[in-house]
């Protein structure tokens, strides 16, 4: 039951923009909701979509489970010679990337426009 009600706390959608796939997450990415994001990223990479922007600008909480989803996606994308960029606008989410050192592996951007402009 807890897992089902927690699923409402994350909305994941995708769209095409500037030749890339933008994956938008809204809400919290935690142990209960991270599988939704993982499922979408896995589906995209399995379909050969490996030029991704993950928009976390409207995510206000990200735990280690969410980070591991992004690391798995980064590995799949790199194996396919693709690219993964992440958009982060909330300071406490950005801090998680800095503390873990993932900001050195995954390019972080302040907006989707910035991520697409590179």
C-alpha positions as CSV (number, residue, x, y, z in Angstrom):
1,X,0.0,0.0,0.0
2,X,2.7,2.5,0.9
3,X,4.4,2.0,-2.4
4,X,1.2,2.7,-4.4
5,X,0.4,5.9,-2.6
6,X,4.0,7.0,-2.9
7,X,3.9,6.6,-6.7
8,X,1.7,9.7,-6.8
9,X,4.7,11.7,-5.6
10,X,6.5,11.4,-8.9
11,X,5.3,12.1,-12.5
12,X,7.6,11.1,-15.3
13,X,7.0,12.2,-18.9
14,X,9.1,12.4,-22.1
15,X,9.2,14.7,-25.1
16,X,11.5,15.3,-28.1
17,X,13.3,18.6,-28.2
18,X,16.2,19.7,-30.4
19,X,16.9,16.1,-31.5
20,X,17.2,14.9,-28.0
21,X,14.8,13.1,-25.6
22,X,13.9,15.1,-22.6
23,X,12.7,13.1,-19.6
24,X,10.9,15.3,-17.1
25,X,10.5,14.2,-13.5
26,X,8.2,16.1,-11.2
27,X,8.0,15.4,-7.4
28,X,10.3,13.3,-5.3
29,X,12.7,10.6,-6.5
30,X,13.2,8.2,-3.6
31,X,13.2,4.4,-2.9
32,X,9.5,4.2,-3.7
33,X,9.3,6.3,-6.8
34,X,12.8,5.8,-8.4
35,X,11.6,2.6,-10.2
36,X,9.3,4.8,-12.3
37,X,12.2,6.9,-13.5
38,X,14.4,3.8,-13.9
39,X,11.7,2.1,-16.0
40,X,11.4,5.1,-18.4
41,X,15.2,5.5,-18.8
42,X,15.6,1.8,-19.3
43,X,12.9,1.7,-21.9
44,X,14.4,4.6,-23.8
45,X,17.9,3.2,-23.9
46,X,16.6,-0.2,-24.9
47,X,14.9,1.5,-27.8
48,X,18.2,3.0,-28.8
49,X,17.4,6.5,-27.5
50,X,20.7,7.4,-25.9
51,X,20.8,11.2,-26.3
52,X,19.0,12.1,-23.1
53,X,18.3,15.2,-20.9
54,X,16.8,14.3,-17.5
55,X,15.0,17.3,-16.3
56,X,15.0,17.3,-12.5
57,X,14.2,21.0,-12.2
58,X,10.9,20.2,-10.5
59,X,12.3,17.5,-8.2
60,X,12.5,18.7,-4.7
61,X,14.0,15.5,-3.2
62,X,16.5,12.9,-4.5
63,X,17.9,10.1,-2.5
64,X,20.6,7.5,-3.2
65,X,18.1,5.3,-5.0
66,X,17.5,8.1,-7.4
67,X,21.2,8.7,-7.9
68,X,21.7,5.0,-8.6
69,X,19.0,5.1,-11.3
70,X,20.9,8.0,-13.0
71,X,24.3,6.2,-12.7
72,X,22.8,3.1,-14.3
73,X,21.3,5.2,-17.1
74,X,24.7,7.0,-17.6
75,X,26.4,3.6,-17.9
76,X,23.9,2.4,-20.6
77,X,24.1,5.7,-22.5
78,X,27.9,5.8,-22.5
79,X,28.1,2.1,-23.6
80,X,26.0,3.2,-26.6
81,X,28.2,6.3,-27.2
82,X,25.3,8.5,-26.2
83,X,25.0,11.5,-23.9
84,X,23.2,12.1,-20.6
85,X,22.7,15.6,-19.2
86,X,20.8,16.5,-16.0
87,X,18.9,19.7,-15.2
88,X,18.8,20.6,-11.5
89,X,17.3,23.8,-10.1
90,X,16.7,22.9,-6.5
91,X,19.8,23.5,-4.4
92,X,19.4,20.6,-2.0
93,X,19.2,18.2,-5.1
94,X,22.3,19.8,-6.6
95,X,24.1,19.4,-3.3
96,X,23.5,15.6,-3.5
97,X,25.3,15.5,-6.8
98,X,28.2,17.6,-5.4
99,X,28.5,15.6,-2.2
100,X,28.7,12.3,-4.1
101,X,31.0,13.7,-6.8
102,X,28.4,12.8,-9.5
103,X,28.6,16.4,-10.7
104,X,32.0,15.4,-12.1
105,X,30.5,12.5,-14.1
106,X,27.1,13.9,-15.2
107,X,26.9,17.3,-16.7
108,X,24.5,19.4,-14.6
109,X,22.6,22.4,-16.1
110,X,20.3,25.1,-14.7
111,X,17.7,24.7,-17.4
112,X,16.7,22.4,-20.3
113,X,17.6,25.2,-22.7
114,X,21.2,25.2,-21.2
115,X,21.4,21.4,-21.5
116,X,20.2,21.5,-25.2
117,X,22.5,24.4,-26.0
118,X,25.7,22.5,-25.6
